[in-house]
């Protein structure tokens, strides 16, 4: 499996740390951001292959963060997977409306995380 650059955006330190551990065990390069503003700077600097984005965050929520990334032509091809502790149909639909590829319910497993990277991390490869 090819190594990917993955950005994890979550205001919970616990979630960020566990995602980082899982992804590094899968051989991926991991960057962490604690909110949407922090994430936007990192997307610009690091240009990740895939983004995991929490929905409920202070200042700029996951929907707004995803929408901003997707509106920018330079980053619109980066797949975004939403993370939420709520498994609601409305949340999933709203995530799709702002351009997210998928939705993982927290707490996620290592397998779920790595499977998402495998599934969506290739999407950006041909776009360079």
C-alpha positions as CSV (number, residue, x, y, z in Angstrom):
1,X,0.0,0.0,0.0
2,X,1.3,3.4,-0.9
3,X,2.0,6.0,1.8
4,X,-0.4,9.0,1.8
5,X,-0.3,12.4,3.4
6,X,-3.3,12.6,5.6
7,X,-4.6,15.6,7.5
8,X,-6.8,15.0,10.6
9,X,-8.9,17.9,11.8
10,X,-10.5,17.5,15.2
11,X,-10.8,19.7,18.3
12,X,-10.4,16.6,20.5
13,X,-6.8,15.8,21.3
14,X,-7.8,12.1,22.0
15,X,-9.3,11.7,18.6
16,X,-6.4,13.4,16.9
17,X,-3.9,11.2,18.7
18,X,-5.7,7.9,18.1
19,X,-6.2,8.8,14.4
20,X,-2.5,9.7,14.2
21,X,-1.4,6.4,15.8
22,X,-3.7,4.3,13.5
23,X,-2.6,6.1,10.4
24,X,1.1,5.9,11.2
25,X,0.7,2.2,11.9
26,X,-0.7,2.0,8.3
27,X,2.5,3.7,7.0
28,X,1.0,7.1,6.3
29,X,2.3,10.6,6.9
30,X,0.0,12.4,9.3
31,X,-0.6,16.1,10.0
32,X,-3.0,17.3,12.7
33,X,-5.1,20.4,13.0
34,X,-7.4,21.3,15.9
35,X,-9.9,23.5,14.1
36,X,-10.9,24.7,10.6
37,X,-8.6,27.8,10.5
38,X,-5.6,25.7,11.6
39,X,-6.5,23.2,8.9
40,X,-6.8,25.7,6.1
41,X,-3.2,26.8,6.6
42,X,-2.0,23.2,6.7
43,X,-3.9,22.3,3.5
44,X,-2.2,25.1,1.8
45,X,1.3,24.2,3.1
46,X,1.1,20.4,2.9
47,X,-1.4,19.6,0.2
48,X,-2.6,16.3,1.7
49,X,-3.9,13.4,-0.3
50,X,-6.8,13.0,2.1
51,X,-8.5,14.9,4.9
52,X,-10.5,13.6,7.9
53,X,-12.6,16.4,9.2
54,X,-14.6,16.6,12.5
55,X,-18.0,18.2,12.1
56,X,-18.5,19.8,15.5
57,X,-15.6,22.3,16.1
58,X,-15.3,25.8,17.5
59,X,-14.9,28.8,15.2
60,X,-15.2,27.0,11.9
61,X,-17.2,23.8,11.8
62,X,-16.4,20.8,9.6
63,X,-19.1,21.7,7.0
64,X,-17.7,25.2,6.6
65,X,-14.1,23.9,6.5
66,X,-15.0,21.3,3.9
67,X,-16.9,23.8,1.8
68,X,-14.0,26.3,1.8
69,X,-11.5,23.5,0.7
70,X,-13.9,22.3,-2.0
71,X,-14.5,25.8,-3.3
72,X,-10.8,26.4,-4.0
73,X,-9.9,25.0,-7.4
74,X,-6.4,24.1,-6.2
75,X,-7.7,21.8,-3.4
76,X,-11.2,20.7,-4.7
77,X,-9.9,17.3,-5.8
78,X,-8.6,16.4,-2.2
79,X,-11.1,13.9,-0.8
80,X,-12.7,14.8,2.6
81,X,-14.1,12.3,5.0
82,X,-16.3,13.8,7.7
83,X,-16.0,12.5,11.3
84,X,-18.8,12.8,13.8
85,X,-20.1,11.2,17.0
86,X,-23.6,11.6,15.5
87,X,-24.7,9.0,13.0
88,X,-27.5,11.0,11.5
89,X,-28.9,10.8,8.0
90,X,-29.1,14.6,8.0
91,X,-25.4,14.9,8.9
92,X,-24.4,12.6,6.1
93,X,-26.5,14.4,3.6
94,X,-25.2,17.8,4.7
95,X,-21.6,16.4,4.4
96,X,-22.3,15.3,0.8
97,X,-23.8,18.7,0.0
98,X,-20.5,20.5,1.0
99,X,-18.5,18.0,-1.0
100,X,-17.3,15.3,1.4
101,X,-16.7,11.8,0.0
102,X,-17.7,9.8,3.0
103,X,-18.6,9.8,6.7
104,X,-17.1,7.9,9.7
105,X,-18.9,7.7,13.0
106,X,-16.7,8.2,16.1
107,X,-15.3,6.3,17.8
108,X,-13.8,4.8,14.5
109,X,-11.6,1.7,14.4
110,X,-8.1,1.5,12.9
111,X,-9.6,-0.6,10.1
112,X,-12.3,1.9,9.2
113,X,-9.7,4.7,9.1
114,X,-7.2,2.8,7.0
115,X,-9.9,1.5,4.7
116,X,-11.0,5.1,4.0
117,X,-7.4,6.1,3.2
118,X,-7.2,3.1,0.8
119,X,-10.5,3.9,-0.8
120,X,-10.1,7.7,-1.2
121,X,-6.4,8.4,-0.9
122,X,-5.9,7.4,-4.5
123,X,-8.4,9.9,-5.9
124,X,-5.8,12.7,-5.9
125,X,-3.0,10.8,-7.5
126,X,-3.9,11.4,-11.2
127,X,-4.7,15.1,-10.6
128,X,-1.2,16.4,-10.2
